[in-house]
Structure formats: structure tokens, C-alpha cells
Amino acid sequence: MTSLSDNEPTLQDLANKLDRLSSDVGTLSSEVEAFSGDLKKFDERFADYRQATQWVVQLAFTLIASATLTIIITSVLRR
């Protein structure tokens, strides 16, 4: 008959470790879900900022174009 040394894990030790790993996986899964929700919020916020930046750039180009046209028209009409 073989005898178990003190260093070898028993089935109960392995079952306990498996239970701990299972609970750790559950915790990590819930943390990943929370992170995923935060990431979606960040993506929405980033899209809003990108859209606002595009509007500001379009407004700037419109103002530059209208100022240029105003200068050209006033210089042509003064002649």
C-alpha cells in the first residue's frame, strides 16, 4: 500500500482550491461587466466630444469664409 506524504494535496484540498477559483472567476466576471459598462459610457462621451469638435471646426470655417467673402465684396463694391 502507498502512503500519502504531507506535501501531496488531498481531494478535499483540491476541491477547496477549485471553490476559491470559482468564486474568484465570478468576482472577476462581475468586475469585467462593470468595466464594460464604464467603457460604453466613455465611448458615448468620446463620440459626443468628437461631434462637438466637428461642429466647432465647421463653425470656424464658416466664419472665416463669410469674413473673406465680406472683405472681397466690400472691396469690389468700393471701386
Sequence and secondary structure as in RCSB ss.txt:
>XXXX:A:sequence
MTSLSDNEPTLQDLANKLDRLSSDVGTLSSEVEAFSGDLKKFDERFADYRQATQWVVQLAFTLIASATLTIIITS
VLRR
>XXXX:A:secstr
     TTS  HHHHHHHHHHHHHHHHHHHHHHHHHHHHHHHHHHHHHHHHHHHHHHHHHHHHHHHHHHHHHHHHH
HHT 
